Every structure is written in structure tokens, then in C-alpha cells.
């Protein structure tokens, strides 16, 4: 299958890896910084590059959980929103919190349709081996999102069977709030596939995603729900992701001034709520570590705050990444 002229991305060099000291790999892709009004403040490659949002969709889905009153205000609200919005590492802490979340919301774990997936990071994997336990759907980094979807089914009074189908009432509810965040009437004209966990994945432009996150906490269309989701991420970063994760480090080292989300295949978004600005990076070959050194440069080019020294870079398996730097 070949690309048409309109489909071919205009990708540019984003990052370079030197081993040992000489250029070894050059990673291409696109990156941009956008205001909540849609003004492109800086870009490399095309700001209108189409990409699959993957797990970057999760905090936007979480808007439905507030607006539909799935999770009520209370002591567990931030825990549940963080796990619904994030991609956790699958540690014992995460597994216990997810099981408690399911119990509180009367979710039957047998209804989960996310496939079992090995936890992220050596510590979590070693813990699973030591315990002798079986790999389950809870270990999937997307299980919090799936538990939340089943809780949404309960709130809507609909059968959880088929909850991953786009036509299911739970997915229709999600799409309504995702479309609002993206600034489009609905998702009928959006190409939709499936993420690795089975959830629908939307192919939209980087500019649309950046604008959505730039206004997440302040846009009146969200009725304050975006601020609640963001505060959960800000205050529960370890539940949201885990130790030795780039997003966790950015949130903590910036003291919550910068929030973010990553998705499979080299997709990252960071947003600065106070400034109403967001940055999105898509690495063409999907290598996570190539996106991370781009963000300090994007911040420098646009005068945005970024922690100094910058957070360490990590692979998707939570190993420290060496010798990778920005290529522009």
C-alpha cells in the first residue's frame, strides 16, 4: 500500500542519537507549539500532520467521566481520574489501586476487554515474576481507562457488552466530549482505528490536539471538567504513570506547571496551563526516547518555562536513555 501525495508527511529531523559520540540514528517527525486559540508559535514539519492519537486521547475521554458524573467528588476522585487518564506502569501499587477503583464503581473485572500486557519497567516485571502471579488485564497500562469505560456504562444504564465498539453508548458519549475538545462538530469525518488495547483511536492533526490541550483547563466548553482532570494528573502523577517515567518527572520537576501524556508510537503532548499553550511531538518511527529531548528546545524557542536541569529521558520500558539530543 503506497501513500498518496496528500498523505505523505513532511517530516523533518527531530532528534539524533550518538553512539559512541558519532551520529548513529536520526529520528524524523513533526513538532509544534500552539496556543489555545490555535496560533502556531513554533513548528518543525507540518503542524497539520495527521497522526493517530493513541493514548493521548485518555485525558480527553476523562472529561466525560466528570460531565456525566461517573466519578463523584470525594476522597478517591483524583485517584480514579488519574488512573482513567493515564498509562500506568503496572506495579503492585497500581494493581491494588485499580482493583479498589473497580470495586468502588461495581465494575466486574471479567468484563474488561483490554488484553493482558506485561507491566512497564524492570521493577514491575520482577515483582510479577517474584509473586508467581498470572498476567491479567489489570497489568495492561490501559486498564484504568477500561475500568472507567465500564463505570460509564453503568452510569448510562447500558449493557457493558461491546463497550469497545464505536457505536456503543459509552463510546458515543466519549466522542461527544472529544469532539468538543478538538473544536469539531462531531467525529463523523474523522478516521478511526483501534489502539492496541482495543479502544478507538482518532486520526487528527497535530494542531487540533495541541489546541485541545492548550485550552483543556480553561476552555468554557468543558464546564470546569478539564481543570478537575488536570488537577488529578498534577496531584497523582505516580498513579497516572509511574516511577522512572518521563511524564512523571516533568510533572514533579515543574511542580505541576507542565502536564503531559504520551501514546504509543512516539506520540507526546505537554501543556502549560498557566500560559494556555501546548506542544505536540510525533516521531515517525515511533521511538519514544526521540520525542523527549525535543521539548526543552520547543520551550526555549517559545520562551516557555522548562525545568533546569531537564528531566532525564526514559525508554518506554523505564530505562534511562543516553546520548540522544535534539536535532534542530
Secondary structure by P-SEA (a helix, b strand, c coil): ccccccccccccccbbbbccccccbbbbbbbbcccccccccccccccccccccccccccccaaaaaaacccccccaaaaaaaaaaccccccaaaaaaaaaaaaaaccccccccccccccccaaaaaaaaaaccccccccccaaaaaaaaaaaaaaaccccccccccccaaaaaaaaaaaaaacccccccbbbbbcccccbbbbbcaaaaaaaaaaccccccccaaaaaaaaaaaaccccccccccaaaaaaaaacccccccccccbbbbbbbccccbbbbbbbccccaaaaaaaaaaaaaaccccccccccccccccccccccccccc
